[in-house]
């Protein structure tokens, strides 16, 4: 990554991963994982990065990463509410030795946040530039209900660090203390017409809602409307620009106008004000992104043309218009 102004970073990775999945005689699903990775970095102009924990050390840096994990699930199936329910407790143990993280530049692992989707991940950081070391145990459960015209899926979980070594996660991400925040997700479906999803994160100390996200979809696969709402109250403060609090709504839809043709569009609106984020320049109702396009889909071919308008810069990406053409071939050789 080379910039005309700012920090330059070059990096190379080599990794190997091994997984073994077994079903025990008692019906438990056991997964063993081992990971080994080697990284080499070179960077300069590090001081131009304003946030100190993102800079790393200039020049050549290298590190070795090793991690192992054992994950066990134990599903229990029975009848309930006129259908079938499945209760699955889950426990995971992850071990990784101390890793050189802060002397490596951080370009792609900044927007870290504990969610239901990464609770049991080997590394809760996104990207490559930060890797979670330490010894930890993660525990939770999944509950599912299956009926002919209705289904429900609920999960809840938390993790706990088993060492006293300081965490490199910023405060407010849900992972900075020995015990993490509590995260979960619930999803409800009625036939193939309605889907409602709620994701949340609760503060481990006082159960305040740190993440509240709701998405609803109504319609068929070809014609539908979606609406979403997100509010982050992470209490991180204005010092980390990638982890500020925000509130937004999302709207999207697709209409099938012929057998293979459809039109689609979406919008995201920023509802954040200075009470939620002191650095925000939004008045509480500012557009973030609009998208509008047309698509063709059949059994062999998928193509689309979309216009996108970004109203706010994100990182090195500037505001403005862009066009995307997508072409995909299906079932080649089948």
C-alpha positions in Angstrom: 0.0 0.0 0.0 1.6 3.2 -1.2 0.2 6.7 -0.5 1.1 10.1 -1.9 0.5 11.4 1.7 0.6 9.2 4.8 2.0 5.9 5.9 3.2 3.3 3.3 3.0 -0.4 4.2 4.1 -3.6 2.4 3.4 -7.1 3.8 3.6 -10.8 3.0 2.1 -13.8 4.7 2.5 -17.6 4.6 0.2 -19.8 6.6 -0.9 -23.4 7.2 -4.1 -24.6 8.9 -5.3 -28.0 10.0 -8.8 -29.0 11.1 -10.2 -32.3 12.4 -13.9 -32.8 13.0 -15.3 -35.9 14.8 -18.6 -37.0 16.2 -18.2 -38.8 19.5 -20.1 -41.9 20.7 -22.3 -39.6 22.9 -23.2 -37.4 19.9 -20.8 -34.5 20.6 -19.3 -32.6 17.7 -15.6 -32.1 18.4 -13.4 -29.8 16.2 -9.7 -29.4 16.6 -7.8 -26.6 14.9 -4.1 -25.7 14.6 -2.8 -22.6 12.8 0.8 -21.5 11.9 1.5 -18.3 10.1 4.6 -16.1 9.3 4.3 -12.4 8.5 6.8 -9.9 7.1 6.1 -6.2 7.1 7.9 -3.1 5.8 6.6 0.4 6.5 7.7 4.1 6.5 6.2 7.5 7.2 4.7 5.8 10.3 4.6 9.1 12.3 2.0 10.5 9.8 -0.6 8.1 11.2 -2.4 10.1 13.9 -3.5 7.2 16.1 -0.4 5.9 17.9 -1.6 2.3 18.3 -2.1 2.0 14.5 1.5 3.1 13.5 3.7 0.2 14.3 7.5 0.5 14.0 9.1 1.8 10.8 11.4 -0.4 8.7 11.3 -4.2 8.5 9.2 -6.2 11.1 8.4 -9.9 11.3 6.4 -12.2 13.5 5.4 -15.8 13.9 1.9 -16.8 14.9 0.8 -20.1 16.4 -2.7 -21.0 17.7 -4.6 -24.1 18.6 -8.3 -24.5 19.4 -10.7 -27.2 20.6 -14.4 -26.7 20.0 -17.2 -28.9 21.3 -20.9 -28.8 20.6 -23.5 -31.1 22.1 -27.0 -30.9 20.4 -30.1 -32.1 22.2 -33.3 -32.7 20.0 -36.8 -32.9 21.2 -40.4 -31.8 20.6 -41.7 -28.4 21.5 -44.6 -26.0 20.5 -45.8 -28.4 17.8 -42.4 -28.7 16.2 -38.9 -29.8 16.8 -36.4 -27.9 19.0 -32.6 -28.3 19.1 -30.6 -27.0 22.1 -26.8 -27.0 21.5 -24.5 -25.9 24.3 -21.0 -25.0 23.0 -17.6 -24.5 24.6 -14.3 -23.5 22.9 -10.8 -23.3 24.2 -8.2 -21.3 22.3 -4.5 -20.9 23.1 -1.9 -18.7 21.4 1.5 -17.5 22.7 2.4 -13.9 23.1 2.5 -12.2 19.6 4.2 -9.0 18.5 1.2 -7.0 17.6 1.8 -3.3 18.4 5.1 -3.1 16.4 3.2 -4.1 13.3 1.3 -1.3 11.3 -2.4 -1.7 11.6 -4.2 -1.0 8.3 -7.1 -3.6 8.2 -7.8 -4.6 11.8 -9.1 -1.4 13.2 -12.8 -1.7 13.2 -12.9 -4.5 15.8 -16.1 -5.2 17.7 -17.4 -8.3 19.5 -20.4 -9.8 17.6 -22.2 -13.1 17.5 -20.5 -13.8 14.1 -16.9 -13.6 15.6 -17.5 -14.8 19.1 -16.1 -18.3 18.4 -13.6 -17.1 15.8 -9.9 -18.1 16.2 -9.1 -14.4 15.9 -11.7 -11.8 16.8 -9.7 -9.0 15.0 -10.8 -8.5 11.3 -8.1 -8.5 8.7 -4.4 -9.7 9.1 -2.6 -6.9 11.0 -3.7 -7.9 14.5 -4.0 -11.4 15.9 -5.5 -12.2 19.2 -3.1 -14.0 21.5 -3.6 -15.4 25.0 -5.5 -18.3 26.5 -9.3 -18.0 26.6 -12.5 -20.0 26.9 -15.7 -19.2 25.1 -19.1 -20.6 26.0 -22.7 -20.2 24.8 -25.6 -22.0 23.3 -27.8 -22.2 20.2 -31.5 -22.9 20.3 -33.6 -23.6 17.3 -37.3 -24.3 16.7 -38.5 -25.9 13.4 -42.1 -26.0 12.3 -43.7 -26.4 8.9 -44.3 -22.7 8.3 -42.1 -21.1 11.1 -38.6 -21.2 12.4 -36.7 -19.6 15.2 -32.9 -19.5 15.9 -31.4 -17.9 19.0 -27.8 -17.9 20.3 -26.1 -16.3 23.2 -22.4 -16.4 24.4 -19.5 -14.9 26.2 -15.7 -15.4 26.5 -13.3 -15.3 29.4 -9.5 -14.8 29.2 -7.6 -17.2 31.5 -4.4 -15.1 31.9 -3.5 -11.8 33.5 -1.7 -10.4 30.5 -3.0 -7.0 29.4 -5.4 -7.0 26.4 -4.6 -5.2 23.2 -8.3 -4.6 22.5 -9.4 -1.0 23.0 -11.9 -0.3 25.8 -15.5 -0.4 24.5 -15.0 -3.2 22.0 -16.4 -5.7 24.4 -13.1 -7.6 24.7 -10.8 -5.5 26.7 -11.5 -7.1 30.1 -11.0 -10.7 31.2 -14.7 -11.4 30.8 -16.2 -10.2 27.5 -19.5 -8.6 27.0 -22.5 -10.8 26.2 -23.5 -11.1 22.6 -26.4 -12.8 20.9 -28.6 -13.0 17.9 -32.3 -14.1 17.3 -33.8 -14.8 13.9 -37.4 -15.6 13.1 -38.8 -16.7 9.7 -42.4 -17.1 8.6 -42.6 -19.3 5.5 -40.4 -17.7 2.7 -42.0 -14.3 3.1 -40.9 -12.7 6.3 -37.5 -12.8 8.1 -36.7 -10.7 11.3 -33.2 -10.7 12.7 -32.0 -9.0 15.9 -28.4 -8.8 17.0 -27.2 -7.3 20.3 -24.3 -6.8 22.7 -24.8 -6.3 26.4 -22.3 -4.7 28.8 -21.1 -7.4 31.1 -21.1 -5.1 34.1 -24.5 -3.4 33.9 -26.2 -5.1 30.9 -26.5 -1.8 29.0 -27.1 -2.3 25.3 -23.9 -1.6 23.5 -25.1 -2.8 20.1 -28.7 -2.9 18.9 -29.3 -4.0 15.3 -32.6 -5.1 13.7 -33.2 -6.2 10.1 -36.5 -7.2 8.5 -37.1 -8.6 5.0 -40.6 -9.0 3.5 -41.2 -10.6 0.1 -40.1 -13.4 -2.2 -36.6 -14.1 -3.6 -37.3 -12.0 -6.7 -39.3 -9.1 -5.2 -38.7 -7.9 -1.7 -38.1 -5.0 0.6 -35.6 -4.7 3.5 -35.3 -2.4 6.4 -32.6 -2.2 9.0 -31.7 -0.1 12.1 -28.3 0.0 13.9 -27.2 1.8 17.0 -23.7 1.4 18.5 -23.3 2.7 22.1 -19.8 1.4 22.7 -18.6 4.2 25.0 -15.2 4.3 23.3 -14.7 8.0 22.9 -13.5 10.1 20.0 -9.8 9.0 20.1 -10.2 6.0 17.7 -11.8 7.2 14.5 -12.7 3.6 13.4 -14.6 2.8 16.5 -16.9 5.8 17.0 -20.5 5.3 18.0 -23.2 5.7 15.4 -26.9 5.3 14.6 -28.2 4.5 11.1 -31.1 3.2 9.1 -30.9 1.0 6.0 -33.5 0.5 3.3 -33.3 -1.7 0.2 -35.5 -3.4 -2.3 -35.7 -5.5 -5.5 -38.5 -5.7 -8.0 -38.7 -8.4 -10.6 -39.9 -6.8 -13.8 -39.6 -9.8 -16.1 -38.7 -13.5 -15.9 -35.0 -12.8 -15.7 -34.8 -9.0 -15.2 -35.0 -7.0 -12.0 -34.3 -3.5 -10.7 -32.8 -2.9 -7.2 -31.8 -0.1 -5.0 -30.7 0.7 -1.4 -29.9 3.6 0.8 -28.1 4.2 4.2 -28.9 7.2 6.3 -26.8 8.5 9.2 -28.9 9.3 12.3 -25.8 10.1 14.5 -25.7 13.4 16.2 -23.1 15.1 18.5 -24.8 13.6 21.6 -23.8 10.2 20.4 -20.5 11.1 18.8 -18.9 14.5 19.6 -16.8 14.3 16.4 -19.8 13.8 14.2 -20.7 16.5 11.7 -24.0 15.0 10.9 -27.2 16.9 11.8 -28.9 13.6 12.7 -30.3 12.8 9.2 -27.5 12.7 6.6 -27.3 10.2 3.6 -24.3 7.9 3.6 -24.8 5.9 0.4 -27.3 5.4 -2.3 -27.3 2.6 -4.9 -29.5 1.9 -7.9 -29.1 -0.8 -10.6 -30.6 -3.4 -13.0 -29.8 -7.1 -13.0 -30.3 -10.1 -15.2 -30.2 -13.7 -13.7 -30.8 -17.1 -15.3 -29.5 -20.6 -14.7 -26.3 -19.9 -16.6 -25.6 -16.2 -16.4 -25.7 -13.3 -13.9 -25.0 -9.7 -14.8 -25.8 -6.3 -13.3 -25.0 -2.7 -13.7 -25.2 -0.4 -10.6 -24.7 3.3 -9.8 -23.5 4.1 -6.4 -23.2 7.5 -4.7 -21.1 7.9 -1.5 -21.7 11.0 0.5 -19.1 10.5 3.2 -15.4 9.6 2.9 -14.3 6.4 4.5 -10.5 6.0 5.0 -8.8 6.6 1.6 -12.1 6.4 -0.3 -13.6 9.7 -1.2 -17.2 10.8 -1.7 -18.6 10.8 -5.2 -20.2 8.6 -7.9 -19.1 5.1 -9.0 -20.4 2.5 -11.4 -20.1 -1.3 -11.0 -20.6 -3.9 -13.8 -20.7 -7.5 -12.6 -20.6 -10.6 -14.8 -20.7 -14.2 -13.5 -21.1 -17.5 -15.3 -22.8 -20.4 -13.6 -22.7 -24.2 -13.9 -19.7 -24.2 -16.3 -18.8 -27.8 -17.2 -21.9 -29.2 -15.5 
